[in-house]
Amino acid sequence: MKSHILGLLATLALGVTTALTFPSGARGEATATGDLGLVVERASGSLLLVDQSERAVLARIEGLGDLSHTSLVYSPDQRFAYVFGRDGGLTKVDIVTRRIAKRVVQAGNSIGGAISDDGKLVAVSNYEPGGVKIFDADTLDLVADIPTGSKTIGLVDAPGRRFVFSMWDTGETWIADMSGTGSGAKPVITRITGMGSNPYDALITGNGRTYVVGLFGEDGMRALDLWADAPEPTDVLPGYGRGQEEMPVYKMPHLEGWALAGDEFVLPAVRHHQVLWVDARDFHETGRTATHGQPVFAIARPDGRQVWVNFAHPLNDTIQVVDTLSKQVIHEFKPGPAALHMEFTPRGHEVWISVRDANKVMIYDTHTFEKLGEIDAASPSGIFFTARAHKTGL
């Protein structure tokens, strides 16, 4: 009798252990996504799923349309990527099953997107027909259509279920508050005029407070304090290129949320071979660094100790590394033709660089600058690690 009871208890214990190990519907191999990322293959309309630690390709996901100018964001659980294609396609990719979960073509020409802070809404900014469309992140059903009468750029997420974006044609910035959109309510729009001539890109700081717009139509930038009850434009470096010879623009520079190093913004200058240093608190200029060419990306290593800079055609085979204390170039190298995009591992010990015309992604140690490896890719462009899921504005 005693042995029978002990056997029964052992069986029950095994059942509890089994239930804890394999919850309902999850009887299979677990998949961790925190160490993964996606590389855009622009020529073939595909994505490479990569493993950071192994420096290896896990899968190729195809059928995403025109990826000639593409960005993506991740769901909070790092399982789904929302890919914004140039052809107006919004594609939801499941990186666990390694396939497309859903795809909609929502416009004729798109330029980027964002995901709300709660992960429930995905917004897309459009060149053609303009405006912003907002979708349910689960189903990709349309939630809101916001016409602007302009090409929209610089779309970012902001705290409080808000999206912020600017208009190339009108020089306005709009804030779309989606916090009260349950039960069919419409987004609340705040329109801010006087942002400047031809905004071309924008960034938001990691704390969601400051939104900075780059201007193509004038030397200077504008900033908004999103913590203010009524945000008003503030000049940033007005006339910074005055008196200097302007260069032709071969590729529009990009402002990104990671171009904040310590207490300074590091921003690519338009029409000049410089990066600009700006105090992030009061926007006064703190320095300039002469560069190899016209900067496209000026990206701070996660610890803020370095800024890595790449350049527009015809000097786009070169990367420069700038020390943020001295503001001097401390390293220069040539990964190959069309070194277009850079992505740091979350703690910044490595940087992955897409070298489009060599059909490679190259990986470097950010302390020794040693090349650690490379991955074959078909005309790679953007590189996006899943750590982005937990950062505002990325």
C-alpha positions as CSV (number, residue, x, y, z in Angstrom):
1,M,0.0,0.0,0.0
2,K,2.8,2.4,0.9
3,S,4.7,1.7,-2.3
4,H,1.4,2.3,-4.2
5,I,1.0,5.7,-2.6
6,L,4.6,6.6,-3.2
7,G,4.2,5.6,-6.9
8,L,1.1,7.7,-7.2
9,L,2.8,10.7,-5.7
10,A,5.8,10.3,-8.0
11,T,3.4,10.2,-11.0
12,L,1.6,13.4,-9.8
13,A,5.0,15.1,-9.3
14,L,6.1,14.2,-12.8
15,G,2.8,15.5,-14.1
16,V,3.4,18.9,-12.4
17,T,6.9,19.0,-13.7
18,T,5.7,18.3,-17.2
19,A,3.0,21.0,-17.0
20,L,5.6,23.5,-15.8
21,T,8.0,22.6,-18.5
22,F,5.5,22.4,-21.4
23,P,2.6,24.8,-20.9
24,S,-0.5,24.4,-23.0
25,G,0.2,24.8,-26.7
26,A,4.0,25.1,-26.2
27,R,5.1,21.5,-26.6
28,G,8.2,22.1,-28.7
29,E,11.6,23.7,-28.8
30,A,11.7,27.1,-27.2
31,T,13.0,30.0,-29.4
32,A,14.8,32.9,-27.8
33,T,14.7,36.1,-29.9
34,G,16.8,38.5,-27.8
35,D,20.0,37.8,-29.7
36,L,18.5,37.9,-33.2
37,G,18.2,40.6,-35.9
38,L,17.1,41.2,-39.5
39,V,19.2,42.4,-42.4
40,V,17.4,43.9,-45.4
41,E,18.4,42.5,-48.8
42,R,17.2,45.4,-50.9
43,A,17.8,43.9,-54.3
44,S,15.7,40.7,-53.7
45,G,12.9,42.0,-51.5
46,S,14.0,39.6,-48.7
47,L,15.3,39.6,-45.1
48,L,18.1,37.6,-43.5
49,L,17.4,36.4,-40.0
50,V,20.8,36.6,-38.2
51,D,22.2,35.5,-34.8
52,Q,24.5,38.0,-33.2
53,S,26.4,35.7,-31.0
54,E,27.0,33.1,-33.7
55,R,27.6,35.8,-36.4
56,A,25.5,33.6,-38.6
57,V,22.5,33.5,-40.9
58,L,19.6,31.4,-39.6
59,A,17.0,31.9,-42.5
60,R,16.0,34.0,-45.5
61,I,12.5,35.4,-45.5
62,E,11.2,36.3,-49.0
63,G,8.3,38.1,-50.6
64,L,8.5,41.6,-49.0
65,G,8.2,43.7,-52.2
66,D,10.3,46.8,-52.9
67,L,12.8,47.2,-50.1
68,S,14.9,49.9,-51.8
69,H,14.3,52.2,-48.8
70,T,13.2,50.2,-45.8
71,S,13.0,50.3,-42.1
72,L,11.3,48.1,-39.5
73,V,10.3,48.0,-35.8
74,Y,9.7,45.1,-33.4
75,S,6.8,44.1,-31.2
76,P,7.5,44.4,-27.4
77,D,8.0,40.6,-27.1
78,Q,10.6,40.7,-30.0
79,R,8.7,38.1,-31.9
80,F,7.2,40.2,-34.8
81,A,8.9,42.7,-37.1
82,Y,6.8,45.3,-38.9
83,V,8.6,46.1,-42.2
84,F,7.9,49.4,-44.1
85,G,8.6,49.0,-47.8
86,R,9.1,51.6,-50.4
87,D,6.2,50.3,-52.4
88,G,3.7,51.1,-49.6
89,G,3.8,47.5,-48.2
90,L,3.4,46.9,-44.5
91,T,4.6,43.4,-43.7
92,K,4.3,41.6,-40.4
93,V,7.1,39.0,-40.1
94,D,7.2,36.3,-37.5
95,I,10.8,35.6,-36.7
96,V,10.0,32.5,-34.6
97,T,8.3,30.7,-37.5
98,R,10.5,32.6,-40.0
99,R,7.8,33.5,-42.3
100,I,5.4,36.4,-43.3
101,A,2.4,36.5,-40.9
102,K,0.5,39.2,-42.9
103,R,1.1,41.8,-45.5
104,V,-0.9,44.8,-46.7
105,V,-0.1,47.4,-49.4
106,Q,-1.4,50.6,-47.8
107,A,0.0,53.4,-50.1
108,G,1.9,54.0,-53.2
109,N,5.2,55.2,-51.7
110,S,6.2,54.8,-48.1
111,I,9.1,56.2,-46.1
112,G,9.1,54.6,-42.7
113,G,7.0,53.8,-39.6
114,A,6.8,53.4,-35.9
115,I,5.1,51.3,-33.2
116,S,3.3,52.7,-30.2
117,D,4.8,52.5,-26.7
118,D,2.2,49.8,-25.7
119,G,2.9,47.8,-28.9
120,K,-0.7,47.9,-30.0
121,L,-0.5,50.3,-33.0
122,V,1.7,50.5,-36.0
123,A,1.9,53.8,-37.9
124,V,3.2,54.3,-41.5
125,S,4.3,57.6,-43.1
126,N,3.7,58.0,-46.8
127,Y,5.1,60.1,-49.7
128,E,2.3,59.1,-52.0
129,P,-0.5,60.0,-51.4
130,G,1.0,61.5,-48.3
131,G,-0.3,61.4,-44.7
132,V,0.0,58.7,-42.0
133,K,-2.0,55.5,-41.6
134,I,-2.3,53.7,-38.3
135,F,-3.0,49.9,-38.0
136,D,-3.8,47.4,-35.4
137,A,-0.5,45.6,-34.6
138,D,-2.2,42.2,-34.3
139,T,-4.4,42.2,-37.3
140,L,-3.1,45.0,-39.5
141,D,-6.6,46.3,-39.7
142,L,-6.7,50.1,-40.4
143,V,-7.4,52.1,-37.3
144,A,-6.9,55.7,-38.4
145,D,-6.1,57.5,-41.7
146,I,-4.6,61.0,-41.2
147,P,-4.3,63.0,-44.4
148,T,-1.7,65.8,-44.3
149,G,-1.6,67.2,-47.8
150,S,2.1,66.6,-47.9
151,K,4.9,64.1,-47.9
152,T,5.4,62.9,-44.3
153,I,8.8,62.3,-42.8
154,G,10.4,61.8,-39.4
155,L,7.6,59.6,-38.0
156,V,8.5,58.4,-34.4
157,D,6.7,57.0,-31.4
158,A,6.4,59.1,-28.3
159,P,5.2,58.2,-24.8
160,G,1.5,58.2,-24.1
161,R,0.5,56.3,-27.3
162,R,1.4,59.2,-29.5
163,F,3.1,59.5,-32.9
164,V,5.0,62.6,-34.1
165,F,5.8,63.4,-37.7
166,S,6.6,66.3,-40.0
167,M,5.7,67.5,-43.4
168,W,8.2,68.1,-46.2
169,D,5.9,70.5,-48.2
170,T,4.4,72.6,-45.4
171,G,7.1,72.7,-42.7
172,E,4.7,71.6,-40.0
173,T,5.0,68.9,-37.3
174,W,1.9,67.1,-36.1
175,I,1.4,65.1,-32.9
176,A,-1.3,62.4,-33.2
177,D,-2.5,61.3,-29.7
178,M,-4.0,57.8,-29.9
179,S,-4.6,57.4,-26.2
180,G,-8.3,57.9,-26.4
181,T,-9.0,55.9,-29.6
182,G,-11.0,53.1,-28.1
183,S,-14.6,52.5,-29.2
184,G,-14.1,54.3,-32.5
185,A,-12.7,57.6,-31.2
186,K,-10.6,59.6,-33.6
187,P,-6.9,60.6,-33.0
188,V,-6.4,64.0,-31.4
189,I,-4.1,66.1,-33.6
190,T,-1.9,68.9,-32.5
191,R,-0.4,71.0,-35.4
192,I,2.8,72.9,-34.9
193,T,3.7,75.4,-37.6
194,G,7.0,77.2,-38.3
195,M,9.2,74.1,-38.1
196,G,11.3,75.3,-41.1
197,S,11.8,74.7,-44.8
198,N,11.6,71.2,-46.2
199,P,12.1,68.9,-43.1
200,Y,13.9,65.8,-44.4
201,D,14.3,63.6,-41.3
202,A,13.8,63.7,-37.5
203,L,14.8,62.1,-34.3
204,I,13.4,61.7,-30.8
205,T,15.5,61.3,-27.7
206,G,15.3,58.1,-25.7
207,N,13.3,59.7,-22.9
208,G,10.7,60.8,-25.4
209,R,11.1,64.5,-24.6
210,T,12.9,66.2,-27.5
211,Y,12.0,65.9,-31.2
212,V,14.6,67.4,-33.6
213,V,13.9,68.1,-37.2
214,G,16.6,68.4,-39.9
215,L,15.9,71.0,-42.6
216,F,17.0,70.6,-46.2
217,G,15.7,74.1,-47.3
218,E,17.8,76.1,-44.8
219,D,20.9,75.8,-42.7
220,G,19.6,74.9,-39.3
221,M,17.3,72.6,-37.4
222,R,14.2,72.9,-35.1
223,A,13.4,71.2,-31.9
224,L,10.3,70.6,-29.9
225,D,10.0,69.9,-26.1
226,L,7.2,67.3,-26.1
227,W,6.9,67.6,-22.3
228,A,5.6,71.1,-22.7
229,D,1.8,71.7,-22.6
230,A,2.1,73.7,-25.9
231,P,5.3,72.7,-27.7
232,E,6.9,75.5,-29.7
233,P,9.8,75.3,-32.3
234,T,13.2,76.2,-30.9
235,D,16.1,77.0,-33.3
236,V,19.0,74.7,-33.4
237,L,22.2,75.9,-35.1
238,P,20.5,78.6,-37.2
239,G,22.7,79.4,-40.3
240,Y,25.4,76.8,-39.3
241,G,26.8,76.7,-42.9
242,R,26.7,80.4,-43.6
243,G,29.7,81.6,-45.5
244,Q,30.9,78.1,-46.4
245,E,30.9,76.6,-49.9
246,E,27.9,74.3,-50.3
247,M,28.4,70.9,-51.8
248,P,26.0,69.0,-54.0
249,V,23.8,66.6,-52.0
250,Y,24.2,63.0,-53.3
251,K,22.3,61.3,-50.5
252,M,20.1,62.8,-47.8
253,P,21.7,62.5,-44.4
254,H,19.8,60.7,-41.7
255,L,19.0,61.8,-38.1
256,E,18.5,58.8,-35.8
257,G,17.6,58.4,-32.1
258,W,21.0,56.9,-31.3
259,A,22.9,60.0,-32.5
260,L,22.9,61.2,-28.9
261,A,26.2,60.8,-27.1
262,G,26.1,61.7,-23.5
263,D,24.7,65.2,-23.3
264,E,25.3,66.1,-26.9
265,F,23.6,65.5,-30.2
266,V,25.9,64.5,-33.0
267,L,24.3,65.5,-36.3
268,P,25.3,65.2,-39.9
269,A,25.6,68.5,-41.7
270,V,23.7,69.0,-45.0
271,R,25.9,70.1,-47.9
272,H,29.0,70.1,-45.8
273,H,31.8,67.7,-44.8
274,Q,31.1,68.0,-41.1
275,V,29.3,66.5,-38.2
276,L,27.9,69.0,-35.7
277,W,27.9,68.8,-31.9
278,V,25.0,70.4,-30.0
279,D,24.3,70.6,-26.3
280,A,21.1,68.5,-25.8
281,R,19.9,70.7,-23.0
282,D,20.0,74.2,-24.5
283,F,20.9,73.5,-28.2
284,H,24.0,75.7,-28.3
285,E,26.8,74.5,-30.6
286,T,29.7,72.7,-28.8
287,G,31.9,71.8,-31.8
288,R,32.3,70.6,-35.3
289,T,34.4,67.7,-36.7
290,A,35.7,67.8,-40.3
291,T,34.9,64.5,-42.0
292,H,36.0,62.5,-45.0
293,G,32.8,63.4,-47.0
294,Q,29.2,64.3,-46.6
295,P,27.9,62.3,-43.6
296,V,24.8,60.1,-44.0
297,F,24.7,58.4,-40.6
298,A,26.4,59.7,-37.4
299,I,25.7,56.9,-34.9
300,A,26.8,56.8,-31.3
301,R,28.1,53.6,-29.8
302,P,25.6,52.6,-27.0
303,D,27.9,53.8,-24.2
304,G,28.4,57.2,-26.0
305,R,32.2,57.0,-26.1
306,Q,32.4,56.9,-29.9
307,V,30.5,58.1,-32.9
308,W,30.8,56.1,-36.2
309,V,30.2,58.0,-39.4
310,N,29.6,56.9,-43.0
311,F,29.3,58.9,-46.1
312,A,27.4,59.6,-49.3
313,H,28.5,58.7,-52.8
314,P,31.2,58.9,-54.2
315,L,33.1,58.5,-50.9
316,N,30.8,55.8,-49.4
317,D,33.5,53.1,-49.1
318,T,34.8,54.7,-45.9
319,I,33.9,54.7,-42.2
320,Q,35.3,57.2,-39.6
321,V,35.3,56.8,-35.9
322,V,35.1,60.0,-33.8
323,D,36.1,60.2,-30.1
324,T,33.4,62.0,-28.2
325,L,35.7,63.6,-25.7
326,S,38.2,65.1,-28.1
327,K,35.8,65.3,-31.0
328,Q,38.6,64.1,-33.3
329,V,38.7,61.3,-35.8
330,I,40.6,58.4,-34.1
331,H,40.2,55.7,-36.8
332,E,39.4,55.4,-40.5
333,F,39.0,52.3,-42.6
334,K,37.4,51.1,-45.8
335,P,35.0,48.1,-45.4
336,G,34.2,48.2,-49.1
337,P,32.0,49.9,-51.8
338,A,28.8,51.4,-50.4
339,A,29.2,50.9,-46.7
340,L,25.7,52.2,-46.0
341,H,24.3,51.1,-42.7
342,M,25.7,50.3,-39.2
343,E,24.2,48.6,-36.2
344,F,25.8,48.1,-32.8
345,T,25.2,45.1,-30.7
346,P,23.1,46.2,-27.6
347,R,26.1,46.8,-25.4
348,G,28.3,48.1,-28.2
349,H,31.1,45.6,-28.3
350,E,30.6,44.9,-32.0
351,V,29.3,46.9,-35.0
352,W,27.7,45.2,-38.0
353,I,28.1,47.2,-41.3
354,S,26.3,46.5,-44.6
355,V,28.6,46.8,-47.6
356,R,26.0,46.8,-50.3
357,D,28.2,46.6,-53.5
358,A,30.3,43.8,-52.0
359,N,27.2,41.8,-51.0
360,K,28.5,41.5,-47.5
361,V,27.7,42.3,-43.9
362,M,31.0,42.9,-42.1
363,I,31.5,42.7,-38.3
364,Y,34.1,44.6,-36.3
365,D,35.2,44.9,-32.7
366,T,34.5,48.5,-31.6
367,H,37.5,48.6,-29.2
368,T,40.3,47.1,-31.3
369,F,38.6,47.8,-34.7
370,E,39.6,44.2,-35.7
371,K,37.4,42.5,-38.3
372,L,35.6,39.6,-36.6
373,G,33.6,38.1,-39.5
374,E,31.4,38.6,-42.5
375,I,28.1,37.3,-43.8
376,D,27.0,37.0,-47.4
377,A,23.9,39.1,-48.3
378,A,22.3,40.2,-51.5
379,S,22.8,44.0,-51.7
380,P,22.3,44.5,-47.9
381,S,21.1,47.8,-46.5
382,G,19.4,48.2,-43.0
383,I,20.4,46.0,-40.1
384,F,18.0,45.8,-37.2
385,F,18.6,43.9,-33.9
386,T,15.7,42.9,-31.8
387,A,16.9,45.1,-28.8
388,R,15.3,48.0,-30.7
389,A,12.0,46.7,-29.3
390,H,12.6,48.3,-26.0
391,K,13.8,51.7,-27.2
392,T,11.7,54.8,-27.9
393,G,12.1,56.1,-31.4
394,L,13.7,53.1,-33.0
